[in-house]
Amino acid sequence: MVDRDSKPLISVIVPVYNTEAYLERCINSILNQTYDNLEVICVDDGSTDRSGDILDKIARCNSKVEVIHTKNKGVSSARNVALSRAKGDYIGFVDSDDYIHKDMYTILLNLSLKNNVDFVSCGYYYDDGVNVKQALNQKIVPLKPINIIETLYYIYKRDEYKGVAGYLWTRLFKRELIKDSDGNLLIQFDEALNVGQDIVFLAKICEKVKKTLYTDRPLYYYYQRKNSTAHDEIKQLTKMTWVYAYEEIIKRYTDLHMPADLLEIIIRMYVYRCGKMLEIASKYNDFEKIAILKEKIINNLYHYRKSNFEHPERIQWILSLLSEDTFS
């Protein structure tokens, strides 16, 4: 257990934009943690609903909560602002429409301290407002410290290891991965990305990591809103940030000479993202994006087919997208 006389401070970062219906549930789930040495840094990213007022009201009643109001610049900017203010020995992220188990940070911190790892990850639930369902791994993930290369295989094999996933919010990071001893940011979120910025940030963190630990206890509740940015097809198609996010990761990890089979798994995810984006482009008859995406897929088709040898239905799906006559 954590030494009560020397409890590490955990900074919990919450970017907020127009989530008034879920905000109190989110912040209260953090404030009600069984681990109490927390600071909660909330950045109101120019909300046009009551989110800012709700945050101010909560902060007036609880000194652990710091609220920063900014003009709307996106979630990456909001997280960067919060990171620059974070004083914690550990850093965690919670999205403002999600919520967490009361023991989440007690469990993650104790695991980190006991095993001396760079970050700890936990399982999570999907919550669609009607049903709450655990994200399950199809195969066993070792519940012991593992090196970063092994960790990356679990992160990017998302079809087999949904409970590990590539998200920030199921993890507790040591401060030194993100900030130096003077409080300067070593890495930041890419403010050009409106979605996918979390996987790029995690990829950058993993370049500094030696050991990680995973617990399959589901401690995070991922609320899936149909009107959230991640589900806005037009925004996704306009900027294609999921595609560019994976291109950034592939470039970084190629330059770092990561194992070839790991790169192949990441390319598989990249082609999958291109395929999903191609479906949206075809739906809206965006012929320019269709041509761009087809070229990207074709250039990586060999790796996609090779890495999906045991899944012929996936190969058929991507080939059918390439063969569609979208100009008829």
N, C-alpha and C positions, 0 to 999 in steps of 0.2 A: 504494500500500500504506500501511497505518497506520504512522505514525511510532513506532518502538519506544520512543523516549524520552518520549513523551507519549501513551501509549495511553489512550483513554477507557475508563472502567469501564462494563461492561454489567451491569445487574441482571436476573437471570432469575428470574421468579416462578413457583413451582410449588405450587398448592393440592393437598392430598392428602387423600383419603378412601377408605379400604378398597381400596387398589390394590396390595396386597403382591405379587401375581404379576407385576406390570409395573414396579414402582418402581425396582429396581436398573437395569434397562435404560434407563429414562427418565433417571435422574440421571447414570448413566455416560455417556450420549450427550452430556450437557451438559458434564461434566467433561473429556471427551476432545476437546473442540473445539480446532481449530487456533488459534483466538483464545483467549488464556489470561487476559486481565484481566477476569475474571468474578467476580461474587458470585451464589450460588444460594440464594435465600430460599425455604425449604420450610415451608409452614404445614400441620401435621397437624390437620385439622379434626375432632378427636374420633374418630379411627378406632377401630374395635372389632376389627380384625385386627392383624397384626404390622407394619403400615405405620410406626407411630411408632418401634418398635424398629429397624427397618431404616434409617430416616432417622438415628437417633442413632448407629448403628454407622458409617454413611457419614461423618457429620460428625466423628466422633472421628478419622477417618483423613484428612480433607481440610478445611483451614481455610477454603476457599472456600464451604463449605456452612454455612448458618445454619438451624437448625431451631427452629420455634416451635410449641408444643403448645397448642391451644385446645379449648374445648368445641365441640361440633358446632353450628354456626350457618349452614352452607351455604358454597358456593364463593364467593359475592360477599363475604361477611364475611372469608373466608380471604385473598382477593386484596387486600382493603382493608388488612388487618393487614400483609401483606407489603409493599404499596406504602408504607405509613407508615414502614417500616424501610429502604426502598431508598435507596442512596447513589449509584447509577450515573448516568453522563451519558446513558446510553441504557437503555431498559427493554424487556424482552421477556417473553413468557408462554409457558409450556409446560405442557400438561396431564399429569398424572402417569401416565397409561396410554399416552401417546404417546412418540415419540422423534425425534431430529433428526439430520440429516447432519453429519458432523464439520466441514464448512467453512461451516455455515450463518451463524454470526455473523461470521466473517471476510468472507464475501461481502457480507452485508447492511451491515455497518459501512463497508466500503470504498466501496460504492455511495452510502451516505448522505454520507460525507465528500467524495467526489469531486464529487457533484452538489448538495450543500447543500440537501437536501430534509428535510421534517419527519418523514416515516416512509417506510420501504422495505418492500415486500411481496415474497414469493416464492411459487412454486408449491408443490404438496404432493401426497402420495400418500395413497390410501385403503389401509388394511391391515385386513382382516377376520380375520386369523389364519390364513388359507389362501392368499389371493392379495393381492399388492400391485399396485395399479393407480393410475396417475397421473390426477389430476383435470385434465381438458383443457378449454381454452376452445374454443368453436365458431368464434369470430371472433378476429382478431388484436388484441392489446392492445399499444399502443406501448411500446417498451422505452426510454423517455426520460422526463425529468421532465414531469409534467402537473399542471394545477391541480386544486384539490379538487373542483370541480363535475364535471369530467370523471371524476375518480376515483370519485365517488359513483355515476355511471351504471354503471361496471363492477362496483362492489360489489353494487348492488341488482338488476342484470340477471343473477341467479345462474343462470338457465337457459342463458344464452349464455356466461357467463364463470365457470364452476365453478372454474377455477384461480385466480381472484382472490378470490372468496367474501367473506363478511362476518365472518371470524373474526379474533380477536386474535393467535392463535399463529403466524401466518405473517408477522408484522410486527415491525419494530424501530423503536421510537418515541424521539424526542428527549425528554429528561427534562422540558423546560419546557412540554410539552403537558399534563403530568400533575401536576407539582410546581413550586412557586415556589422562588426562590433561598434561602428560609429552610427549605425542606423540608416546607412545608405542602401538603396535597393540594388541587389545584384542582378535580379531579373525582374521584368515587368510584363504585364499583359499587353498584347498587341492591340492597340486601339483601332486599327483598321478592320479588325474582325468583329462582326456583330454576333456570330455564333462560331463555335469551334475554338474560341480563344482559350478555353480551359484545357483542351488536349495539347495545344502548343505549349502553354505554360507548364503543364505537367511534364512534357517531353524535355523542356529546358531544365526543370528541377532534377529529373532523373539523370541528367548528365553529371550531377554533383553527388549522387547517392551511391553508397556502398551496400548497405543492408536495409531490408524492409521486412515488415511482418504483416500478416493478414489474419483477421479473425472472421469466421463465417457468421458470427452473431449479427443479425440485421439491426442496426442502430439508427439508421437514417430513413426518413420517409420522403420519397421523391414524388411530389404532387404534379401530375401531368395535366396542365391546362391546355385546352384546345386552341385558345386564343393567344398563347405565349409566343415569343419570338421564334422559338425552335419549331413551331408548327405553322409559321407564316410563310407559305410557299412563295409568294411574290418577292418577299424580302430575300429569301434564300436564293432564288433564281437571279435576282438583280446583282448580288455581290458574289455569289457562289463561294462563300467563305469556308464551308465545310471542305470543298475541293482544295482551296488554297492552303487551308490549315494542314491538311495531310501532305501537300507538296512541300511545305516548310519542314515538316517532321522528316520526310524522306530525305530531303537535302541535308539537314543537320546530321542525321544518323548515318548517311552515306559518307559524309565528310569525316565522321568520327570512326569510320571503319567498323560499324556494328556488324555482327554476324549476318551472313547472306540470307540464312533462312529466317532470321528475325525481320530483315528488310522485306522479304517476300510476303510475310504476314501483314506488315504495314501496307505494302502495295495492294494486297488483297482488299484491305479496308478502304483504301483510296479508290480503287476501281468500283467497289460497292457504292461508295458515296457518289462517284461520277454517274453510276447507273441510276441511282435514286434521283439525282439532279436531272438526268436525261429524261426520266419519266415526267418530271414537272415541266421541263422545257417543251416536251412533245404535247403535253396537256394544254399549254398556253401558246402553242405554235410559234415559239421563239426560235426561228430557224438559225440565227447566228449562234446562239448558245448550243443548239443541237449539233451543229457542225464542230464547234470547239470541243464539246464533251465526247463526241464520237472519236475524234482524233486522239484525245487523251486516253480513252479506253483502248483503242487499237494499239497505241504505243506501249501499253502495259498488259495486253491480252495474254501474252505468253505466261507471265508470272501469275496472272489470275487463274488461268486454266490449270497450271501446275499446282498451285496451292489449293485448288478446289477439286483435285482429282477424285476424291471420295464423295463429292457432291455434284453429280452431273446436272442436277436440276438448276444449280446456280450458274453453271456454264451455259445451259440452255437459255436461262433468263437473260444473261448479258448478250448472248448472240442474237436473241430475238429482238432486243432493243436496237442492236446495230443494224439489223436487217429491215427494220421498219421503214417504209417509204413515207416519210413525214412531209414530202413535198407534193403529194398527189392531191 
